Amino acid sequence: MLPSGDSLRMASPGMQIFGFALALLGILGATLATLLPNWKVSADVGSNIIQAITQMQGLWMDCTWYSTGVFSCTLKYSVLALPAYLQTARTTMVLSCVLAALGLCLASLGLKCTRWGGGLRSKQHSAMASGGCFLLSGLLCLVPACWFTDEVIKSFLDSNVPPNNKFEPGGALYVAFVAAGFLLAGGSIFCASCPGKRQGGGPRDLILLPPDKLLLQQQQQLLQQQQQQDQLQHQYCSLSPMDNKTGYSLQDYV
């Protein structure tokens, strides 16, 4: 028989699928935010309320959009010339995407609704590992987004910066915040799949079987137990009374 929910605590299949969907949306959002060029956009302040061009800056390129519809971008080739927060954002966003992809691979093994991934205990450990990857990926996505936003706001509020050089947070930052939330939520759901304390001497590893195979296996176990009981009863009944005699009689010495 399978252990009860108190002995092996694991998230329900529906919650696991929901967490997997959140994590999938998170990795898509993190990848999109990493590639988008609008981490900050030129602000419409002062005499630049109506601009003929719109400037955008991202992690990998700077783009300019003209009112005529022309769009041009320039790649940032020099890494050492970039400020520290931009170098950090590049590194952490790439690591976030890699960890999230690793978490998806582990989560596919830890889903209870799948037949691959080993036994129940193996699935629980895979789900727990994937949850850790998602949580770390969400933090790596959240930290550069917060740091980048802080730098943009401080530069915008600096009175020494001319109005035509002021920027405000762009759409890629909002995508990064939402992606980090999805990853953290998905990781929390999968971390709830951690194994609880075992009660009794249950099997070390239970293979997940379909309901028909599980019922057949239980019937076979009951049949084997009944056969063993019949054999023991037959052996007991076949013993003669002389075999069970204990003690001594006076006739043995006459």
N, C-alpha and C positions, 0 to 999 in steps of 0.2 A: 504494500500500500504506500501511496505517496505521503510524505510528511505534511503536517498541517501548516497553515500559514504562519503560526507562531514560531515553528521550528525553522522554517526557511522563508524569510521575508523577501519578497521581490515585487516590483511594480507590476501592475496588470498589463496584459498585452496592449490594451487600448492606450494606456498612458505611455507605454514605450513607443508605440507608433506615433503618438502625438509629439513626444520628445524628439523622435527621429526627424519628424517633419520640421520642427522648430530649428533643429541643428542644421538641416539641409538649407532652410531659408537663411540661416546665419552665415553659412559658408559662402552661399551665393552673394549675400550682401557684402561680406568682407572682401570677396574677390572683386566685386563691382566697385566698391569704395577705393580699393587699392589702385585700380586702373583709371578711375575718373580723374579728369584734370581740374575739377572745380572744387578743390578743398577750400579755397578762398577766392572771392570775386571782388572786383572793384566796387567801392561803395558810392552811391549817388548822394554826395554831400556837397555843400557850398555851391560853387559855380558850376559843378559837374553834375547837376541834377539831370540835365539832358546831355547825354554823351553820344558821340558818333562811334565810339568803340567801347567794348567791354573786355576787360582783362581778367583772366582766370589763371590760377596757379595750382598745380597739383604736386604729387610726389615725384613724378617722372618727367613732367613737361609743363611748360607755360604756354597758354593759348590766348589768342586775341580774336574776338569776333567783331567784325565791322558791320555798320548799319546797312551796307550794301549786300550783305549776305555772305561775304567772304570770311572763311574761318581758317586761321593758320596757327600752327603749333611749333614750338621749338623744344627739343629734348634737352634735359639737364645732363650733360655729359660728365662734368667734373663733380665727383662725389665730395672731395675735400673742400670744395668751395661752398658747399651747402651749410646752413646753420645746423646746430646740434639737434634741435627738435625735429628737423626735417630728416636728418640721417636716422634718428631713432624711429621715427614714424615709418620710414621705409622698411627697416629691419623687422620691427615688431609686427607690421601688417603681413609681411611675407611669412613670418613664423606662425602667425595666427592662422593663415590659410592652410599651411602645411599640417599643423596640429589638428585643425578641424577636419581635414581630409583623412588623417589617421584615425580620428575619432569615429568618423562615419564607417570606416572599414571594421573597426572593433564593434561598433554598435550593430552592424548587420549580423555579426556572429552572436551577439548577446540578446537579440530579439527572441522572445519566447514563441512567437508565431512561426519561426523558421525551424527547419529540420537539420540545418548544419550548425556547427559550433560546439559539438560535443554534448556532454551531459548538462544537467541542471546547474550543478556547481560551477562548471566551466563557463556556462552562459552568464551566470551571476558575476563572475570575475571579469569577463569580457565587458559586460555592461558597466561595471564599476570603473574599469580602465577607460572606457570611452567617455564616461561622465567626467572623469578627471581631465581628459584631453579637451573636452568642450569647455569646461570651466576655465582652464588655462588659456585656451584660445580666445574666449570672451574677454578675459582680462588683458591679454596682449592687444586686442582690438580696441578696448576701452581706453587704455592708458594713452596711446598716441593721439586719439581723438580729443581727449581732455586737454592734453598738453598743447596740441595745435590750436585748439579753440582759445586757450588762455593766451597764447602768443598773438593771435589775431586780434583779440579784444584789447590787450595791452597796447598793441601798435595803433589800433584805432583811437584809443583814448589819449594817446601821446600827442601833446600839443605841438611838439617839434616836427611831427610828420606832416608834410603838406597835404591839403585835401585831395589832390589828384593821385596821391600814393596810398590812400587809405583803402583798406580791404575789410570785408566782413565774411563771416563763415559761409561757405558754399554748401551745395546740396550733398557733396560727397561726405562731409562731416556728419550730416544727419543720417545718411545711410550707414555710416560706420557705427553710430550710436545704436541704431535699431538692430544692426547685425550683432553687436555685442550683447544686447539684451536677449536676442533669440538664442545665442550660443550659451549664455549663462542659464537661461531657463531650461534648455534642452539638457545641459550638463547636470543641473539639479535633479531633473527627473530620472536620469540614468544613475546618478549616485544614490538615489533611493532604492536601487536594486541591489544594494550591498547585502551579503548573506548575514542572517541573524545567528543567534546562538543555537546550536544543535541540542536537542533534547533526546536522550536515549541513544541506543547504539544502532542508528539507522545506517543504510548503505553509504559508502563514501561518494559514490557517483551514480546518479539516476539518469538513465537515458530517456529522453522525451520520446514517447511513442504515440501514435494515433490512438483514438479511443478503442477501435476494434482490436488492435494488437495488444493494448494494455489489458482489455477484458479477457482476451485469450490467455495471456500470460498469468493473470490471476486465477483463472479456472484451472490451468495446468498445475499451479502451485497447490491449490486446494486438493486436486486429485492425487498428487504425490503425497500430501500429508495424510489423506484418507487411506491410501495404500500402505503407508508405513504403520498406521494404527492397526489395520487389519492383520498385517504380518506379526506385529507384537502380540495381538490377541490370539492368533493361531498358535504361536509358539508357547504361550502360557497355557492354553487349553490342552496341548499335546503332552504335557508333562504328566507322568504316572504318579499315583499317591505314594509309592515307595520312594520316589525321588525326593518327595517333600518331607519324608519322615525325619524327624529330629529327636534326639534324646535316646534313652536306652530302655530295654525291656528285660524282665527277669528271666524269660525263656532263653535269651542269648547266653546265659551262663549256666543253664541246667544241662 
